[in-house]
Amino acid sequence: MTKTERNAESAAITKGQSFDTTVERMGHGGVGIGAAPDGRVCFVPGAFPGDQVTVTAAKVKKSFVEAEINAVLQASPDRVESACPAAQRGAGCCDFAELDPAAEPGIKVAVLRDQLRRVGRLENVPEIEAVDVAPQRGWRTRVRLGVDKQGRAGVRKRGSTELITDVACSQLIPGLVSGLVGPGARTFSPGAEVIAVMDSDGNRHVVETRKAPRGRRVETIRETIEAPTQDVVQRADGHEFHFPPTAFWQAHIGAPDVYTQLARQWLAAEGEAEEHEATRESEVTAVAWDLYGGVGLFVPALAEVTAPEGGHTTVYSVDYSPAAAVAQPGLSDIDVHFRTAKVEQAASQLPRPARVILDPPRTGAGVEVVEAIAAAAPQRVLHIGCDPATFARDIAAWSERGYCLERLAMVNAFPGTHHFETLALLVPAA
């Protein structure tokens, strides 16, 4: 062992040790990234680029250290007063509550670019368009709350099952949890979860479900607390949708219209010749796939941009959720067929499409799904991802199967948090 190596070993950071570091950039998951004194990468939740902080090592690994903030020695120019009272008490809801909203898009674009490079091994990508979705506070129309042993509802502390029950998160639209969270709130079944939804008519729906496994959605309602109407009513893209409060819908009040508008713009034919098998079979019919389609938000946009001149589109919408198979009155004028199935099982059984939209869960689509879609040779694919790491992995799979990125956007649909949506337009490589 050389003298340099012995010195480095003697200076190695140990668990529980405190030290100072400067945060240089943001990493995936909303953690600040700096360097420990021994040269290892240091991940610091709650820190932002430009922060100089004193931290304590909570986890020490061979190549990195995870640390917790003790004190902010010098604040980043982008650090502001917290915008969320629940986050101030330790809730994990708004991890960017102390970040200037004006700095969010740039930070999230940088995180996306880094994941495309590190995970996807993609160097030549289009310029990433940053799309903000207003409002930045009070945007969430649906929330899932935990219930403690005393029957009090609230959001969970970061990295814990403990709940914050005395104040509400600033993400929520006004009135969403009035009387459900905070002093004087009603109580619920201990250990259950409470779903509250405010629909387009201003009606609040509140139901109890069992606690959902991590990363899964529970749709079975145990008890209905409030139900002004039988179903939630949501309007977006000029259409009306009806579904149970446990069914999936975009959380941000402005997101559905932003997504469908981008879908129309990006998937438009732009004058290319339609030589797909589906249109050769019939001069007046084309096929589109809406994968992980939920209740059919993207169906109207797909039907419009896929239809050949003088013809119409048949849309196949696939989702494993039973709520997604309910006929939507607002889509009655569209030739749409809903399939309740896993996408990886259904894709190979559908007629070949000219256009595809897929909006998979946080785990991503995966190689099997990408292979099935690529084998059907659509001319344009809109791939939506809510996790930049799994999204980057999926884009790499597309690249390996003959598709290239034509457009790319970071949509800031979860302001005040590290989360965002990514939209990618994929076309066959020349």
Long-range contacts (C-beta under 8 A, 24 or more apart in sequence): 8-38, 8-39, 11-37, 11-38, 12-38, 13-37, 13-38, 13-40, 13-57, 13-60, 13-65, 14-57, 14-60, 15-57, 15-58, 15-59, 15-60, 16-56, 16-57, 17-56, 17-57, 18-54, 18-55, 18-56, 18-57, 18-70, 19-54, 19-55, 19-57, 20-52, 20-53, 20-54, 20-55, 20-73, 21-52, 21-53, 21-55, 21-67, 22-50, 22-51, 22-52, 22-53, 23-47, 23-48, 23-49, 23-50, 23-51, 23-52, 23-53, 23-76, 24-49, 25-49, 25-110, 25-114, 26-107, 26-110, 26-111, 26-418, 27-111, 27-114, 28-111, 28-114, 28-115, 28-388, 28-389, 29-418, 30-95, 30-96, 30-417, 30-418, 36-65, 36-67, 40-64, 40-65, 41-65, 42-66, 42-67, 43-67, 44-68, 44-69, 45-69, 45-95, 45-158, 46-95, 46-98, 47-72, 48-76, 48-78, 48-79, 48-98, 48-99, 48-103, 48-107, 49-76, 49-78, 49-107, 50-75, 50-76, 50-77, 50-78, 50-79, 51-75, 51-76, 51-79, 78-103, 83-137, 83-170, 83-416, 84-169, 84-170, 84-171, 84-416, 85-167, 85-168, 85-170, 86-154, 86-155, 86-164, 86-167, 86-168, 86-169, 86-170, 87-169, 87-170, 89-157, 89-164, 89-166, 89-167, 90-157, 90-158, 90-160, 90-164, 91-154, 91-155, 91-156, 91-157, 91-158, 91-164, 91-169, 92-155, 92-156, 92-157, 92-158, 92-159, 92-160, 93-155, 93-169, 93-171, 93-417, 94-169, 94-170, 94-171, 94-416, 94-417, 95-158, 95-417, 95-418, 96-415, 96-416, 96-417, 96-418, 97-170, 97-416, 101-136, 101-415, 101-416, 104-412, 104-415, 105-130, 105-132, 105-410, 105-412, 106-130, 108-410, 108-412, 108-418, 108-420, 109-410, 111-388, 111-418, 112-388, 112-391, 112-410, 112-420, 112-422, 115-388, 115-389, 115-391, 115-392, 116-388, 116-392, 116-395, 118-392, 119-389, 119-392, 119-393, 119-396, 120-392, 120-393, 120-395, 120-396, 120-399, 121-396, 122-392, 122-395, 122-396, 122-399, 122-405, 125-405, 125-408, 126-405, 126-406, 126-407, 126-408, 127-408, 128-408, 128-409, 128-410, 129-407, 129-408, 129-409, 129-410, 130-409, 130-410, 130-412, 131-258, 131-262, 131-409, 131-410, 131-411, 131-412, 132-412, 132-415, 133-252, 133-254, 133-255, 133-258, 133-411, 133-412, 133-413, 133-415, 134-254, 135-253, 135-254, 135-415, 136-415, 136-416, 137-170, 137-171, 137-415, 137-416, 138-170, 138-171, 138-172, 138-173, 138-174, 139-171, 139-173, 139-251, 139-252, 139-253, 139-254, 139-415, 140-169, 140-171, 140-172, 140-173, 140-176, 140-251, 140-252, 140-253, 141-173, 141-176, 141-197, 141-198, 141-199, 141-249, 141-251, 141-252, 141-253, 142-176, 142-195, 142-196, 142-197, 142-198, 142-245, 142-249, 142-251, 143-169, 143-171, 143-172, 143-176, 143-177, 143-195, 143-196, 144-193, 144-194, 144-195, 144-212, 145-177, 145-180, 145-181, 145-193, 145-194, 145-195, 145-196, 146-193, 146-194, 146-211, 147-188, 147-189, 147-190, 147-191, 147-192, 147-193, 147-194, 148-190, 149-190, 149-191, 150-187, 150-190, 151-187, 151-188, 151-189, 151-190, 152-185, 152-187, 152-188, 153-177, 153-180, 153-181, 153-185, 153-188, 153-194, 154-181, 170-416, 171-416, 171-417, 173-198, 173-253, 175-204, 176-204, 180-206, 188-225, 189-222, 189-223, 192-222, 193-218, 194-225, 195-245, 195-246, 197-232, 197-245, 197-249, 199-232, 199-233, 199-234, 200-233, 200-234, 200-235, 201-229, 201-233, 203-228, 203-229, 203-232, 203-233, 204-228, 205-229, 205-232, 205-245, 206-245, 207-245, 207-246, 209-246, 215-361, 215-362, 215-363, 217-246, 217-248, 217-321, 218-246, 219-244, 219-246, 219-247, 219-321, 219-322, 219-323, 220-246, 221-245, 221-246, 236-260, 236-297, 237-261, 237-297, 237-300, 237-301, 238-300, 239-300, 239-328, 239-330, 239-331, 240-328, 240-329, 240-330, 241-295, 241-296, 241-297, 241-328, 241-330, 242-326, 242-328, 242-329, 242-330, 243-295, 243-323, 243-326, 244-323, 246-323, 247-294, 247-295, 247-321, 247-323, 247-324, 248-294, 248-295, 248-321, 248-323, 248-324, 249-294, 249-295, 249-297, 250-297, 250-413, 251-413, 251-414, 252-413, 252-414, 254-413, 255-411, 255-413, 255-421, 256-297, 258-411, 258-413, 259-297, 259-298, 259-384, 259-411, 259-421, 259-423, 260-297, 260-298, 260-300, 260-301, 262-382, 262-409, 262-411, 262-423, 263-298, 263-301, 263-302, 263-305, 263-357, 263-382, 264-301, 264-304, 264-305, 266-380, 266-382, 266-407, 266-423, 266-425, 267-301, 267-302, 267-305, 267-306, 267-355, 267-357, 267-380, 267-382, 267-425, 268-305, 269-305, 272-379, 274-308, 274-354, 274-379, 276-352, 276-353, 276-354, 276-377, 276-378, 276-379, 277-352, 278-351, 278-352, 278-353, 278-354, 279-308, 279-354, 282-311, 283-308, 283-310, 283-311, 284-308, 284-310, 284-311, 284-312, 285-311, 285-312, 285-313, 285-314, 286-311, 286-312, 286-313, 286-314, 286-354, 286-355, 287-313, 287-314, 287-315, 287-316, 287-350, 287-351, 287-352, 287-353, 287-354, 288-313, 288-314, 288-315, 288-316, 288-353, 288-354, 288-355, 288-356, 288-357, 289-315, 289-316, 289-317, 289-318, 289-347, 289-350, 289-353, 289-355, 289-356, 289-357, 289-358, 289-373, 289-376, 289-378, 290-315, 290-316, 290-317, 290-318, 290-336, 290-357, 291-317, 291-318, 291-343, 291-347, 291-356, 291-357, 291-358, 291-359, 291-360, 291-365, 291-369, 291-373, 292-318, 292-319, 292-343, 292-358, 292-359, 292-360, 292-361, 292-365, 293-317, 293-318, 293-319, 293-324, 293-338, 293-357, 293-359, 294-319, 294-321, 294-324, 294-359, 295-323, 295-324, 295-326, 295-328, 296-324, 296-328, 296-331, 296-336, 296-338, 298-357, 298-359, 299-331, 299-334, 299-336, 300-331, 300-334, 301-357, 302-355, 302-357, 303-334, 303-335, 303-336, 305-355, 306-353, 306-354, 306-355, 314-351, 316-350, 316-351, 316-353, 318-343, 318-346, 318-347, 318-350, 319-343, 343-369, 344-368, 344-369, 344-372, 347-372, 347-373, 347-376, 348-372, 348-375, 350-376, 352-376, 352-377, 352-378, 353-378, 354-378, 354-379, 354-380, 355-379, 355-380, 355-381, 355-382, 356-380, 356-381, 356-382, 357-381, 357-382, 357-384, 358-382, 358-383, 358-384, 359-384, 360-384, 360-385, 360-394, 361-386, 362-386, 362-387, 362-390, 363-387, 363-390, 364-390, 364-391, 364-393, 364-394, 365-394, 365-397, 366-394, 366-397, 367-397, 370-394, 370-397, 370-398, 370-401, 371-397, 371-401, 374-398, 374-401, 374-402, 374-403, 377-428, 379-427, 379-428, 380-425, 380-426, 380-427, 381-425, 381-426, 381-427, 382-423, 382-424, 382-425, 382-426, 383-423, 383-424, 383-426, 384-421, 384-422, 384-423, 384-424, 385-421, 385-422, 385-424, 386-419, 386-420, 386-421, 386-422, 388-420, 388-422, 391-422, 391-424, 395-424, 395-426, 398-426, 402-428, 402-429, 403-427, 403-428, 403-429, 404-428, 404-429
